[in-house]
Amino acid sequence: MLGWALTFLVIAIIAAVFGFGGIAAASAGIAKILFFVFLALFVIALLARALRGSPPV
């Protein structure tokens, strides 16, 4: 998921450089949403692992 967020961020930067404002804004918005979804899932996974009692790797 983080890879997709980075992909949309790169698309947004390239679109902004070439002057496509609408595409850049949409790609940046998608990248932001994907990043926060990734962050939430990461925190949930950390909490689940801590509550389960598994030893850290």
N, C-alpha and C positions, 0 to 999 in steps of 0.2 A: 504494500500500500504506500509505503514511503517512496518507493520507486516511481509510482504513478504521480504522486504529488510533485516530485522533482521534475518529472517529464512535463507536466502542465506548467510548472514554473519556468522551465526553459522555453516552452512554446510561447508563454506570455512575454518573456524578455525579447525573444526574436520578433514577435509581432509588434511589440512596442518600438523596437529599433526601426522597423520598416514602416511604421506609422499607422498600423491597423489598430486603432484604439479600442474598438468594440471587442475584437478577438482577444486582445491583450487583457482587457478587463475581465472577460468571461473566463479565460484560462487562469488568471490570477485568483479569481474567486473559487474555481474548482480546486486549484492547488491548495488554497487555504482550508477549504472544507476537508479535503482528503488528509491534510496534515493533522488537523484536530481530531479526526476520526482515528487516525493512526495513533496519536498520542493517547486518546482515551482507551483504545484497545490495549496499548502497551501497559498503561497503569493498571487496568483490570487484570491483565495477565500477571503482572508483578504481585498484585494483591492475592490473586488466586494461588499463586505458587507459595507465597508467604503463609497463607492460611492453611494450606495443605501440609506444610511442614517439610517440604522437600529441602534437602541441603543445597546450598548454592553450588554452582558448577565451578 
